[in-house]
Amino acid sequence: MASMRDIKRRRESIQSTSQITKAMKLVSTVKLQHAKGRAEETKPYFDKMYETVSGMLSRSGNVDHPLLSEREKTGNKKKGVILISSNRGLAGGYNSNIVKLVTQGDFSVEDTIVFPVGRKGMESVQRLGYTCQGDYSEVMNNPLFGDAVSIGKTVVSALESGEIDEVYLAYTVFKNTVTHIPTLIKLLPFTQEDIQNMEEAAKPEESEGEDGAKKAEALMNYEPEESETLGYIIPMYMNSLIFGALVEAVASENGARMQAMDSATSNAEEMIDKLGLLYNRARQSAITQELTEIVAGASAIE
């Protein structure tokens, strides 16, 4: 059995840790309330943006635009991933789960460029040999739409220059306080299969007539020209999805950290109780031993 001094020292250390985790839980709870409200307010707009662009593209026929058309390439396609993580740890599996979408997915080290938003994700992929372009860690402190525009411009420029051929977005969807879903979506370009899937997702339930037959849908007309219109709409669509992902990621991060600190505080309290029992047993054993020595000494004198 450990000595009373060691047990007392360890219990005091865990008590100090418990105070820290409890304070971090309270801070994360306050931040979560703000981030949760912001995510709930902005989510309908970005869902509608995706639905609108999906419906527009599905009704446009064969769209010829450099940002939408899939490139024909003999070798492996270069992929760009906007990876949204956090700047700090102590959030359970939040950062590791989002990094796994890249490291355990169809993204080879040689053919992938990561645009990191968050220091923890950047450090993780760099250790594994991935190429990172830019550092947008400060964005996670307070995401603004201007930050999403800046990231979007960088990624679109890389796409237009041929540095990358596809763009993906890896972030954590905030479903509720305890549920956060790591998600990977493809932003650009769109294959015919992607457009068909978008069309199915964007179709309203009332698209059928009274007799059950599907209503005919007119093709999309563009004014001004198709390329000019899409050149404005597509970057806006991309910036909107990036900003929506940033807002949801902040809420998910604080939710994950609140849960992690709550679990850490509970574990610390359990350890303190166990160490309290061990300390009392050690103290009782020491007192019993002293009494035994006193009695033995008295018996020897007699």
NUBA-554435 format. One line per 8 residues: their letters; for each residue x negated, y negated, z negated of N, C-alpha, C. Coordinates in pm, 1 decimal. Each point is the difference from the previous one (the first is absolute). Layout:
<recs>
A	X,Y,Z,X,Y,Z,X,Y,Z ~ ...
</recs>
This chain:
<recs>
MASMRDIK	-84.0,120.2,0.0,84.0,-120.2,0.0,-87.6,-125.2,0.0 ~ 40.1,-103.0,78.3,-75.6,-124.2,5.6,4.9,-70.9,-134.6 ~ -99.3,-82.0,-25.0,-5.7,-71.7,-127.3,106.5,-109.1,-3.9 ~ 30.8,-46.2,-122.9,100.6,-104.4,-14.7,-42.9,-127.9,71.3 ~ -128.1,-30.5,-0.6,-49.3,-120.3,65.4,22.2,6.2,150.6 ~ -28.8,115.9,60.0,18.5,14.7,145.3,148.1,-10.0,37.6 ~ 85.4,65.6,-80.1,144.1,-3.7,28.8,53.1,-142.3,-12.4 ~ -42.8,-70.9,-103.7,46.4,-137.4,-20.7,-46.5,-91.0,113.4
RRRESIQS	-125.0,18.9,41.8,-54.5,-82.1,108.4,75.9,25.4,130.8 ~ 30.1,124.7,27.9,72.9,33.6,122.3,143.7,-52.6,-5.8 ~ 62.9,9.3,-115.0,136.8,-49.4,-12.1,5.6,-151.1,20.2 ~ -95.3,-72.7,-55.8,-4.7,-144.9,19.1,-23.8,-36.2,145.5 ~ -83.4,78.6,66.8,-25.6,-24.6,142.2,126.1,19.7,83.2 ~ 74.2,106.6,-29.9,123.7,26.8,74.5,106.3,-104.3,-32.1 ~ 3.8,-49.1,-122.8,94.2,-105.6,-35.6,-27.6,-127.2,80.0 ~ -128.1,-31.8,17.9,-36.5,-117.3,80.4,42.9,19.6,145.1
TSQITKAM	-22.1,121.5,51.9,41.5,29.4,136.9,151.2,-8.9,14.7 ~ 70.5,47.5,-101.5,146.9,-4.0,2.0,51.1,-143.0,4.8 ~ -64.7,-89.0,-72.2,40.0,-140.5,2.4,-20.1,-60.5,139.1 ~ -108.0,38.7,66.4,-27.1,-50.9,134.6,103.9,51.9,99.1 ~ 25.4,131.1,-3.5,97.5,57.7,93.8,140.0,-54.4,-24.2 ~ 34.5,-24.9,-126.5,131.8,-55.9,-30.8,12.7,-141.8,55.5 ~ -108.1,-78.7,-13.2,1.5,-136.2,54.5,8.9,1.9,152.7 ~ -73.7,92.6,63.9,3.9,9.8,145.6,138.0,44.5,48.6
KLVSTVKL	64.5,83.8,-77.0,136.0,42.3,35.6,95.7,-118.0,-2.9 ~ -11.6,-83.0,-101.9,88.0,-117.3,-10.7,-24.2,-97.1,114.8 ~ -127.0,-21.8,34.2,-33.3,-90.0,110.4,55.0,54.4,131.6 ~ -17.9,130.3,22.2,49.0,61.7,123.6,152.3,-4.9,7.5 ~ 65.9,12.8,-115.1,146.4,-6.4,-2.1,49.8,-136.8,44.2 ~ -66.3,-105.2,-50.5,39.0,-136.2,37.9,-25.9,-23.4,149.0 ~ -117.6,42.1,47.4,-32.3,-17.1,141.9,93.3,81.0,88.1 ~ 38.5,117.7,-47.4,89.2,85.3,78.2,135.2,-66.5,20.9
QHAKGRAE	52.0,-64.2,-101.9,130.2,-65.2,13.0,-2.5,-106.1,108.3 ~ -107.8,-77.1,5.5,-12.9,-103.4,103.4,-17.6,63.1,137.7 ~ -91.0,99.0,8.4,-27.8,63.6,129.4,119.7,79.3,50.6 ~ 73.0,63.4,-92.4,118.1,76.8,38.5,107.3,-90.6,59.1 ~ 22.8,-114.0,-65.5,98.8,-94.3,52.4,-39.0,-51.9,137.2 ~ -127.3,-27.4,18.1,-47.3,-49.8,129.5,15.1,105.6,108.8 ~ -32.6,125.0,-33.6,12.2,108.4,97.8,145.5,22.6,39.0 ~ 89.7,-5.7,-97.6,142.0,20.8,29.3,57.9,-114.0,82.8
ETKPYFDK	-52.0,-120.6,-19.7,48.8,-114.3,76.6,-47.2,3.1,145.5 ~ -122.5,44.7,21.2,-56.7,-4.8,135.1,28.1,124.9,82.7 ~ 29.6,111.3,-64.2,17.5,125.7,72.6,109.2,-4.6,107.2 ~ 119.4,-59.0,-26.9,102.3,-2.4,105.4,-44.1,-69.4,127.4 ~ -78.7,-107.4,-13.7,-46.2,-71.9,119.1,-90.8,87.3,84.5 ~ -94.9,67.6,-64.1,-96.6,79.4,75.3,61.8,128.0,55.2 ~ 97.5,54.5,-71.6,74.0,113.1,56.5,77.2,-43.2,124.3 ~ 58.3,-118.9,-7.3,74.9,-50.9,114.8,-92.4,-32.1,116.4
MYETVSGM	-118.9,-49.1,-29.8,-97.7,-27.3,105.7,-37.0,128.0,73.6 ~ -26.8,106.7,-76.2,-33.9,128.2,63.2,117.8,52.7,81.1 ~ 119.7,-11.4,-55.9,118.6,47.7,69.8,23.1,-78.5,129.2 ~ -20.5,-131.5,-4.9,21.2,-84.3,118.0,-98.9,32.6,110.5 ~ -129.1,9.4,-36.3,-102.2,31.3,100.8,20.2,140.6,54.6 ~ 39.5,92.9,-87.6,25.5,136.6,45.0,113.4,2.4,101.6 ~ 109.0,-67.7,-33.3,112.3,-3.4,92.8,-34.1,-70.1,129.7 ~ -79.6,-105.4,-8.7,-38.3,-74.2,119.4,-85.0,85.1,94.0
LSRSGNVD	-98.9,68.7,-55.7,-87.9,82.3,82.8,73.3,120.8,57.0 ~ 90.9,55.8,-78.2,72.4,118.0,47.5,92.9,-34.7,115.9 ~ 35.7,-126.8,13.4,90.1,-42.6,107.1,-73.4,-75.8,110.2 ~ -133.5,5.7,-2.2,-77.9,-76.0,97.4,-47.1,83.1,118.0 ~ 27.8,129.5,-1.6,-49.4,85.3,107.9,-150.6,17.5,-10.8 ~ -67.9,6.7,112.9,-145.8,13.7,2.1,-63.0,-137.7,-18.7 ~ -49.6,-24.6,-119.0,-60.3,-129.0,-32.1,-148.1,4.1,33.4 ~ -45.5,-100.7,74.5,-140.5,-7.8,36.8,-62.5,-118.5,-72.7
HPLLSERE	-66.8,29.2,-110.4,-66.0,-104.3,-78.3,-123.0,60.8,-63.9 ~ -114.5,-71.2,2.4,-124.1,58.8,-52.6,6.3,40.8,-146.5 ~ 84.5,-65.8,-79.8,9.7,35.2,-141.2,95.5,115.8,-25.4 ~ 79.7,35.4,99.6,99.6,105.2,-17.8,-33.9,127.4,75.7 ~ -70.4,-14.0,110.5,-27.2,115.5,85.8,-115.4,81.9,-55.8 ~ 17.9,129.8,-1.6,-105.1,90.3,-47.5,-108.9,9.1,106.0 ~ -125.4,-10.8,-42.6,-111.3,-0.7,94.1,-42.2,140.8,35.8 ~ -32.5,15.4,127.5,-52.8,128.3,45.5,-150.9,0.5,-20.9
KTGNKKKG	-46.3,99.2,-74.0,-141.1,4.9,-35.0,-47.8,143.4,2.7 ~ -119.6,20.3,57.3,-51.8,136.6,11.8,-50.1,52.7,-135.1 ~ -70.5,-83.4,-75.2,-53.7,44.8,-128.4,100.4,-17.7,-112.4 ~ -51.4,9.3,-123.5,86.7,-19.7,-116.3,40.1,-146.0,-12.6 ~ 121.9,-22.2,-41.5,48.8,-136.6,-16.1,-49.7,-58.4,-131.6 ~ -37.6,-127.0,6.7,-41.7,-71.7,-119.5,124.7,-44.9,-76.3 ~ 1.3,27.3,-128.6,116.7,-33.7,-81.7,-38.1,-104.5,-104.1 ~ 87.7,-96.0,-15.5,-16.6,-100.4,-104.0,104.4,20.7,-107.8
VILISSNR	-40.7,-2.2,-125.3,92.2,22.7,-112.7,-6.6,-118.6,-95.4 ~ 114.2,-64.0,-21.1,10.6,-103.3,-103.0,31.0,72.5,-130.6 ~ -99.3,8.0,-86.8,10.0,78.9,-123.4,25.8,-93.5,-118.0 ~ 117.6,10.4,-59.9,38.4,-88.5,-110.0,-9.1,77.1,-131.4 ~ -93.7,-40.7,-85.0,-17.9,61.3,-131.7,-3.7,-112.6,-103.8 ~ -64.8,23.0,-112.6,-7.1,-102.3,-105.0,-144.8,-40.7,-24.5 ~ -16.8,-110.2,-71.3,-133.6,-46.4,-35.8,-48.5,60.7,-131.1 ~ 90.9,53.0,-78.6,-36.1,56.1,-130.0,49.7,143.2,-11.2
GLAGGYNS	-65.1,73.5,-88.2,38.8,138.5,-23.4,100.2,10.1,-113.8 ~ -8.1,108.7,-75.8,90.0,26.3,-112.5,146.0,-2.8,44.2 ~ 25.4,58.7,117.5,136.4,4.8,52.6,38.1,142.0,37.1 ~ -52.7,97.3,-72.3,31.4,139.6,29.7,-53.7,40.0,136.8 ~ 83.7,68.7,77.5,-42.2,45.8,132.3,37.4,-95.1,112.0 ~ 31.1,-125.5,-33.0,46.8,-95.6,100.9,-100.8,-15.2,114.3 ~ -124.2,-30.8,-32.2,-100.0,-25.0,103.9,-42.5,128.3,71.0 ~ -18.2,106.8,-74.5,-44.6,125.2,61.7,104.5,55.0,96.4
NIVKLVTQ	127.8,-16.2,-32.8,105.2,50.6,87.8,4.0,-73.5,132.8 ~ -21.5,-130.9,-2.5,4.1,-77.2,124.0,-124.9,26.3,84.1 ~ -114.0,22.6,-65.9,-123.3,29.6,74.1,9.3,136.8,67.8 ~ 68.5,94.2,-64.2,14.3,134.4,57.1,74.9,-1.5,133.1 ~ 86.9,-98.2,21.0,71.0,-9.2,127.6,-96.8,-15.0,116.0 ~ -113.5,-63.2,-26.7,-101.5,-20.6,103.8,-100.7,114.2,0.7 ~ -56.0,29.8,-117.5,-108.5,97.4,-6.4,46.1,142.4,28.2 ~ 125.6,31.9,-31.6,51.5,133.8,24.3,95.9,5.0,118.2
GDFSVEDT	5.4,-108.2,75.6,85.9,-5.3,117.6,-80.9,17.3,127.5 ~ 59.8,-40.8,110.5,-63.5,15.4,131.1,-82.7,-123.8,32.8 ~ -91.5,-33.6,-90.9,-83.6,-118.0,18.8,-145.7,39.1,-24.3 ~ -71.8,25.2,107.5,-139.8,39.6,-13.8,-84.6,-120.6,-37.8 ~ -112.3,26.4,-64.5,-89.0,-107.4,-44.2,-55.0,-77.3,119.7 ~ -29.9,71.2,109.2,-61.9,-62.6,116.2,96.7,-87.3,79.0 ~ 127.2,33.2,1.7,96.1,-67.6,87.8,100.9,-84.7,-76.5 ~ -32.3,-39.1,-122.4,94.4,-77.1,-80.8,-66.5,-124.9,-55.8
IVFPVGRK	69.2,-111.8,13.2,-41.5,-125.7,-61.8,106.1,-38.1,-102.3 ~ -43.3,-24.8,-121.6,92.0,-32.9,-108.6,-2.9,-150.4,-24.6 ~ 119.5,-58.4,-9.1,14.3,-140.9,-37.9,50.3,-0.1,-144.2 ~ -91.6,-7.6,-97.9,39.0,22.9,-139.9,63.8,-121.9,-65.6 ~ 111.9,23.2,-64.9,65.1,-101.2,-83.6,3.4,58.8,-140.6 ~ -96.6,-36.4,-81.7,-12.9,60.7,-132.8,-137.7,62.0,-16.3 ~ -64.9,-34.4,-109.4,-139.0,41.2,-20.7,-14.4,150.3,-23.2 ~ 93.0,60.8,-72.4,-12.0,142.1,-33.2,7.8,88.6,124.5
GMESVQRL	91.6,-31.4,89.1,9.2,77.9,123.6,-122.4,-15.7,86.1 ~ -51.5,-123.7,7.9,-119.6,-24.9,80.5,-119.6,77.3,-53.2 ~ -19.1,-1.5,-130.0,-113.1,72.5,-59.3,11.3,150.0,25.0 ~ 120.8,53.1,-7.1,19.5,144.4,17.1,-32.1,44.5,142.5 ~ 50.0,-72.9,100.3,-23.2,41.8,138.5,-143.8,-27.1,41.6 ~ -62.1,-103.9,-55.9,-140.5,-26.7,33.2,-90.5,110.9,-51.1 ~ 32.0,53.1,-118.0,-80.4,111.3,-53.5,6.1,122.4,90.8 ~ 111.0,14.5,71.4,17.5,114.8,89.2,-51.1,-26.9,140.8
GYTCQGDY	-53.5,-118.8,24.2,-62.9,-28.7,129.0,86.1,-73.1,100.7 ~ 120.4,-42.1,-38.0,87.5,-72.7,93.0,-51.1,-142.4,20.0 ~ 22.3,-52.3,119.5,-37.5,-137.4,32.0,110.6,-94.7,-43.8 ~ -36.2,-100.4,-78.7,96.4,-100.1,-44.7,-29.1,-132.9,69.2 ~ 104.9,-64.4,43.9,-12.9,-129.4,66.3,77.3,-104.0,-80.1 ~ -72.5,-98.1,-50.6,63.7,-102.7,-81.8,20.4,46.8,-142.7 ~ 36.6,-94.7,-84.4,29.4,29.1,-140.4,111.5,-94.8,-43.1 ~ 119.6,54.8,-18.5,116.3,-80.6,-34.2,45.1,28.5,-143.3
SEVMNNPL	-96.1,25.7,-87.7,33.0,38.8,-137.3,74.7,-109.5,-75.0 ~ -36.2,-127.2,25.1,61.6,-109.9,-73.1,148.7,-13.5,30.9 ~ 42.9,56.0,112.1,140.8,-9.5,39.4,89.7,64.1,-105.3 ~ -48.2,107.2,-65.0,83.3,75.4,-92.7,30.2,-76.3,-128.5 ~ -71.9,-108.9,-26.2,28.8,-78.3,-119.6,135.6,-69.5,10.8 ~ 31.4,-50.7,118.6,128.9,-65.7,22.5,26.1,-4.0,150.7 ~ 56.6,106.6,57.3,17.2,6.7,145.9,92.8,-109.0,52.5 ~ -43.6,-66.1,106.4,79.1,-99.7,68.8,16.2,41.3,145.8
FGDAVSIG	100.9,-56.5,65.0,22.1,36.4,140.1,-118.4,-43.4,86.0 ~ -65.1,-110.2,-39.0,-118.3,-43.8,73.1,-111.8,103.4,-3.7 ~ -10.5,73.2,-110.8,-100.4,106.7,-9.5,30.3,111.7,99.0 ~ 128.6,34.4,10.7,39.7,103.4,96.4,-28.8,-45.1,142.4 ~ 22.3,-128.5,28.4,-29.0,-53.8,134.0,-148.4,10.3,30.6 ~ -83.7,-30.5,-99.2,-145.3,7.5,19.6,-45.0,143.4,28.5 ~ 53.8,95.0,-77.3,-34.0,140.8,23.1,50.9,44.3,136.0 ~ 123.8,-40.4,33.4,58.3,38.7,128.1,-80.1,-51.9,117.7
KTVVSALE	-46.9,-124.6,-7.6,-80.4,-56.4,109.4,-128.8,78.9,20.9 ~ -64.4,36.1,-110.6,-125.5,76.8,10.1,23.5,135.2,66.2 ~ 107.0,66.9,-40.8,28.4,133.2,53.1,44.1,-8.2,146.2 ~ 83.3,-97.1,33.5,45.5,-15.6,138.7,-116.8,-33.5,91.1 ~ -92.3,-84.4,-47.9,-119.1,-32.7,79.5,-83.1,124.3,27.2 ~ -14.9,85.6,-102.8,-74.9,124.5,19.0,71.3,92.1,98.4 ~ 132.3,-3.0,-1.4,78.4,83.3,91.8,-10.2,-51.7,142.9 ~ 8.1,-129.4,16.4,-7.4,-59.6,134.2,-138.8,13.4,61.0
SGEIDEVY	-103.9,-5.8,-84.6,-137.3,10.3,51.4,-41.2,143.3,30.6 ~ 82.6,97.1,-38.2,-33.2,139.8,24.2,-84.7,62.4,-108.9 ~ -23.7,-74.9,-109.3,-77.7,54.3,-111.4,72.9,116.0,-66.1 ~ 132.3,-10.2,-4.3,84.7,108.8,-48.1,112.4,21.6,100.1 ~ 57.7,119.4,-1.9,107.5,34.0,93.9,135.1,14.6,-68.8 ~ 0.0,25.4,-130.4,123.4,17.7,-75.2,-12.4,-68.7,-135.6 ~ 112.0,-46.0,-52.5,0.9,-68.0,-129.1,97.4,71.4,-93.1 ~ -47.2,31.0,-121.0,83.1,65.1,-101.1,0.5,-85.5,-127.6
LAYTVFKN	103.5,17.2,-78.2,13.6,-71.9,-125.6,20.9,101.6,-112.4 ~ -91.7,-0.1,-97.4,8.1,90.7,-115.0,27.0,-82.8,-124.8 ~ 114.5,24.2,-61.7,37.4,-75.6,-118.8,90.8,86.0,-87.5 ~ 41.1,-53.3,-113.6,85.0,73.2,-93.8,137.3,-64.6,-5.9 ~ 101.4,76.9,33.3,137.5,-49.9,-3.0,49.9,-2.6,-144.3 ~ 56.5,-113.1,-39.3,57.7,-13.2,-134.3,147.0,39.5,7.3 ~ 31.3,118.3,-56.5,138.5,46.5,-0.8,70.7,-42.8,-127.5 ~ -63.0,25.1,-112.7,48.8,-50.0,-128.2,-118.0,-4.6,-96.4
TVTHIPTL	28.2,-27.4,-125.3,-108.3,-20.9,-96.3,-91.4,121.1,-14.7 ~ 54.9,120.4,12.8,-80.0,120.9,-22.4,-32.4,75.5,128.7 ~ 54.4,-42.1,112.6,-22.1,71.6,125.9,-67.7,-91.7,100.8 ~ -120.2,40.2,42.0,-76.9,-77.1,97.9,-51.4,98.9,104.9 ~ 30.8,-24.9,125.6,-24.8,98.3,105.4,-112.4,-46.7,92.3 ~ -115.3,68.2,1.5,-105.4,-33.4,97.7,51.4,24.4,141.7 ~ -13.2,-99.0,86.1,60.6,6.0,132.3,-99.9,-43.8,107.0 ~ 2.7,69.9,111.9,-83.6,-34.5,114.7,91.0,-16.2,121.3
IKLLPFTQ	-1.6,-119.7,60.5,82.4,-24.2,118.2,-88.0,-51.4,113.6 ~ 43.6,28.3,120.9,-71.1,-47.4,118.2,61.9,-131.9,43.9 ~ -82.6,-104.6,11.0,49.0,-130.8,39.8,-2.2,-19.3,151.2 ~ -112.3,26.2,61.1,-18.8,-19.9,144.1,-100.2,101.7,52.1 ~ 5.3,34.7,130.2,109.0,-26.1,95.5,109.5,104.7,-16.7 ~ 101.6,-3.2,86.4,110.8,93.1,-7.8,-3.8,95.8,118.6 ~ 6.9,127.7,-28.8,17.8,98.8,105.6,149.7,11.4,29.9 ~ 33.0,70.5,106.3,140.6,21.7,32.2,70.9,74.9,-112.7
EDIQNMEE	-72.6,92.0,-62.5,58.2,74.6,-112.8,28.2,-93.1,-117.2 ~ -93.2,-94.5,-25.1,21.0,-96.6,-107.2,124.3,-84.7,26.1 ~ 13.4,-44.4,125.3,114.9,-84.5,34.8,130.2,78.0,-13.4 ~ -2.4,128.4,38.7,120.2,82.7,-14.3,36.7,17.1,-147.3 ~ -101.5,22.6,-83.2,26.6,12.8,-143.3,53.6,-130.4,-58.3 ~ -57.6,-112.3,44.8,47.6,-130.2,-45.3,143.8,-22.8,44.9 ~ 30.7,45.9,121.3,135.3,-16.5,52.4,99.8,77.5,-85.0 ~ -35.6,123.6,-36.4,89.6,80.3,-83.3,20.0,-65.3,-136.7
AAKPEESE	-110.6,-54.5,-54.1,9.4,-62.1,-133.1,77.7,-130.9,3.5 ~ -5.8,-68.6,114.0,63.2,-131.9,8.4,144.8,6.3,43.4 ~ 48.1,114.6,47.3,137.3,9.4,48.6,99.0,-14.2,-115.3 ~ 95.5,-89.8,12.0,101.4,-11.8,-105.1,97.3,115.0,5.2 ~ 65.5,25.9,-113.8,92.9,112.6,-5.8,121.7,-21.5,88.9 ~ 35.5,-129.3,23.6,118.9,-27.2,78.3,-28.1,-3.5,150.0 ~ -111.0,59.1,45.5,-35.5,-2.5,141.4,85.3,96.5,81.5 ~ 87.2,74.9,-66.6,88.9,90.6,70.8,138.5,-61.1,12.2
GEDGAKKA	66.6,29.8,110.3,134.2,-51.9,22.7,103.3,75.7,-80.4 ~ 125.8,-38.7,16.1,107.2,64.0,-74.5,17.3,146.0,38.3 ~ -32.4,31.9,126.2,14.0,137.9,45.5,-122.8,84.6,-30.6 ~ -97.8,-58.7,-70.6,-120.5,74.7,-35.6,-110.1,-12.7,102.7 ~ 28.1,-59.4,115.9,-102.2,-14.4,103.6,-91.7,-116.9,-34.3 ~ -125.8,11.7,39.0,-96.2,-105.2,-28.5,25.1,-119.5,92.6 ~ -8.2,-117.9,-59.2,17.1,-121.5,78.3,-124.3,-26.8,84.0 ~ 21.5,-55.4,116.9,-112.4,-37.3,85.7,-67.6,-124.0,-57.0
EALMNYEP	-132.3,-1.9,4.5,-74.9,-111.4,-54.4,-76.7,-67.9,111.8 ~ 14.5,-131.4,10.0,-66.5,-75.7,105.1,-148.7,-12.3,-31.0 ~ -79.9,-9.0,106.6,-142.7,-19.0,-17.0,-28.7,-141.2,-50.1 ~ -111.3,-15.9,-67.5,-38.4,-128.7,-55.4,-50.6,-90.4,111.8 ~ 48.8,-125.0,1.5,-48.2,-101.1,93.4,-85.1,-100.8,-76.7 ~ -110.2,-44.0,60.1,-92.8,-91.1,-65.9,0.9,-135.4,68.1 ~ 0.5,-104.0,-79.3,-8.7,-137.2,48.9,-82.4,-80.2,-99.9 ~ -121.7,-46.5,31.8,-67.0,7.2,131.4,-45.3,141.7,35.4
EESETLGY	-112.1,11.3,69.6,-43.6,129.0,51.0,-26.4,98.1,-114.2 ~ 8.9,127.8,36.0,-15.9,106.8,-100.0,-132.5,-8.5,-73.3 ~ -110.6,-18.4,73.4,-132.3,-1.7,-62.5,-14.8,-118.1,-95.8 ~ 54.3,-116.7,39.1,-10.7,-118.2,-85.1,82.4,16.4,-127.1 ~ 118.7,54.3,13.3,87.9,19.9,-115.1,-59.5,101.3,-97.7 ~ -45.1,112.4,54.5,-57.8,103.2,-85.7,-131.2,-47.1,-62.3 ~ -74.6,-84.4,70.9,-124.1,-53.8,-55.2,23.1,-82.5,-125.4 ~ 120.6,-53.5,-15.4,34.6,-73.7,-121.4,64.1,90.8,-104.3
IIPMYMNS	87.0,89.2,45.6,77.0,83.0,-93.6,-86.6,106.4,-67.6 ~ -86.4,67.0,76.0,-76.7,112.4,-54.8,-92.9,-42.5,-113.4 ~ -78.4,-110.1,14.8,-80.4,-42.4,-116.4,85.2,-35.6,-121.3 ~ 117.9,-60.9,21.9,88.1,-31.8,-110.9,50.6,127.9,-67.2 ~ 33.3,98.9,82.4,42.6,130.2,-53.9,-111.1,63.0,-84.1 ~ -121.0,-6.8,51.0,-113.5,60.9,-69.9,-29.6,-73.8,-130.3 ~ -0.4,-133.6,5.2,-26.4,-79.1,-120.3,107.0,23.6,-105.8 ~ 123.2,14.0,42.8,109.8,22.0,-93.7,-14.5,133.3,-71.7
LIFGALVE	-35.1,105.1,75.1,-16.7,131.7,-62.6,-119.0,1.0,-95.0 ~ -107.5,-71.0,37.1,-117.3,-5.8,-87.7,35.1,-71.6,-130.1 ~ 71.4,-112.8,10.8,36.4,-73.9,-121.1,95.1,81.0,-87.8 ~ 96.7,66.3,63.6,89.8,85.0,-76.5,-74.5,110.1,-73.4 ~ -102.1,57.5,66.3,-80.7,104.6,-63.0,-81.2,-56.5,-116.5 ~ -51.9,-121.9,14.7,-77.5,-62.3,-107.5,86.5,-21.7,-124.6 ~ 120.1,-50.5,20.9,89.6,-27.5,-112.6,38.9,129.8,-70.1 ~ 32.0,103.2,77.3,37.8,127.7,-60.9,-118.3,64.5,-70.8
AVASENGA	-120.5,-17.4,56.6,-119.3,59.0,-61.4,-28.9,-62.9,-136.1 ~ 19.5,-132.1,-11.6,-23.2,-66.7,-128.9,97.3,52.5,-105.6 ~ 126.6,14.7,38.1,98.2,53.9,-93.9,-34.2,144.0,-38.4 ~ -41.0,79.9,97.2,-35.9,139.9,-27.2,-121.4,9.0,-90.5 ~ -98.6,-87.6,23.2,-121.0,1.7,-82.7,32.7,-27.7,-146.1 ~ 80.2,-102.9,-25.6,33.4,-33.9,-137.9,87.6,106.5,-63.6 ~ 89.3,61.3,79.2,79.6,109.4,-52.8,-85.7,120.2,-37.0 ~ -96.4,32.2,87.1,-89.2,113.2,-27.6,-88.0,-28.7,-120.9
RMQAMDSA	-48.6,-123.5,-11.2,-85.5,-32.7,-115.0,79.8,0.8,-129.3 ~ 124.7,-46.5,4.1,83.2,1.7,-119.5,21.7,143.1,-48.3 ~ 27.9,91.7,94.1,19.0,140.4,-37.6,-128.5,60.2,-54.7 ~ -112.9,-30.7,66.2,-128.5,56.0,-43.5,-35.8,-48.7,-139.8 ~ 21.6,-129.2,-27.0,-32.7,-54.2,-132.0,97.1,50.8,-107.1 ~ 124.8,23.0,38.4,96.6,56.6,-94.0,-41.9,141.8,-39.3 ~ -41.8,79.2,99.3,-46.5,136.4,-29.1,-127.3,-2.5,-84.2 ~ -91.6,-93.2,33.9,-124.3,-9.6,-76.5,27.1,-39.2,-144.6
TSNAEEMI	93.5,-92.4,-21.6,34.8,-41.7,-136.4,60.9,115.5,-78.3 ~ 88.3,75.9,64.8,62.5,115.3,-67.2,-104.4,105.3,-35.6 ~ -91.9,26.6,92.5,-106.1,97.8,-27.1,-90.3,-47.0,-113.4 ~ -29.8,-130.1,-1.5,-84.9,-53.6,-106.7,67.6,14.4,-135.8 ~ 128.9,-26.2,-5.3,73.1,12.9,-126.5,1.6,144.7,-48.3 ~ 15.9,94.5,93.7,-4.6,141.3,-37.8,-137.4,38.0,-54.6 ~ -106.7,-49.1,65.2,-135.7,30.2,-46.2,-26.1,-62.2,-136.8 ~ 53.4,-120.8,-22.4,-18.3,-65.1,-130.2,68.0,81.7,-110.0
DKLGLLYN	118.9,51.3,28.3,70.2,83.9,-98.9,-78.4,127.4,-30.5 ~ -53.5,64.2,105.0,-77.8,122.8,-20.8,-127.6,-27.8,-78.3 ~ -66.1,-112.1,34.7,-122.4,-34.6,-72.4,30.8,-38.0,-144.5 ~ 118.8,-57.7,-23.6,40.0,-30.2,-137.3,13.7,126.9,-82.9 ~ 58.7,104.5,60.4,11.2,128.4,-70.1,-137.0,60.7,-27.0 ~ -88.0,-6.6,100.6,-135.6,53.8,-18.1,-75.2,-75.7,-109.2 ~ 19.5,-132.4,-0.6,-68.4,-81.6,-102.6,49.5,36.4,-139.4 ~ 130.9,19.1,-15.8,55.4,35.5,-130.5,-48.1,138.1,-44.0
RARQSAIT	-8.5,92.7,97.6,-49.6,134.1,-34.3,-146.0,-5.9,-43.1 ~ -79.3,-79.2,75.0,-141.6,-12.1,-36.1,-15.7,-66.2,-136.4 ~ 82.0,-100.7,-26.4,-5.2,-69.0,-130.1,40.9,94.4,-112.3 ~ 107.8,77.5,25.8,44.9,95.8,-102.1,-106.8,106.2,-24.5 ~ -64.5,44.2,106.8,-105.1,100.3,-14.0,-117.6,-54.9,-79.3 ~ -33.9,-128.0,25.6,-111.9,-60.8,-72.8,33.4,-14.8,-148.5 ~ 122.2,-40.9,-28.5,40.9,-14.9,-140.8,0.5,136.4,-69.5 ~ 50.3,102.0,68.0,2.7,135.1,-58.3,-140.7,49.4,-28.1
QELTEIVA	-89.7,-27.4,95.2,-138.4,43.3,-19.5,-64.0,-70.8,-119.4 ~ 26.4,-130.6,-17.1,-55.3,-74.7,-112.8,53.8,53.7,-132.6 ~ 130.8,28.4,-2.5,58.3,54.4,-122.8,-59.2,135.6,-33.4 ~ -18.8,80.0,104.3,-59.0,132.6,-21.8,-141.4,-11.5,-56.0 ~ -76.1,-96.6,51.5,-137.7,-18.5,-48.0,-0.6,-50.3,-145.4 ~ 95.3,-88.1,-32.6,9.6,-50.8,-136.9,34.2,111.2,-96.5 ~ 98.6,80.8,36.1,41.1,112.1,-86.3,-115.7,99.6,-16.8 ~ -65.9,27.6,110.4,-113.7,94.2,-6.4,-110.8,-54.2,-87.8
GASAIE	-25.5,-131.8,12.5,-104.8,-60.8,-82.6,36.0,3.7,-147.6 ~ 127.1,-27.9,-30.6,45.0,3.7,-140.3,-10.0,141.0,-57.3 ~ 36.1,99.2,83.3,-8.8,138.6,-45.3,-144.3,37.9,-26.0 ~ -91.8,-48.7,81.1,-142.3,33.7,-18.0,-54.3,-61.4,-129.0 ~ 43.3,-119.9,-34.1,-45.2,-65.7,-123.6,47.5,76.9,-123.3 ~ 126.9,43.8,6.0,51.8,77.6,-113.8,-71.9,132.7,-12.3
</recs>
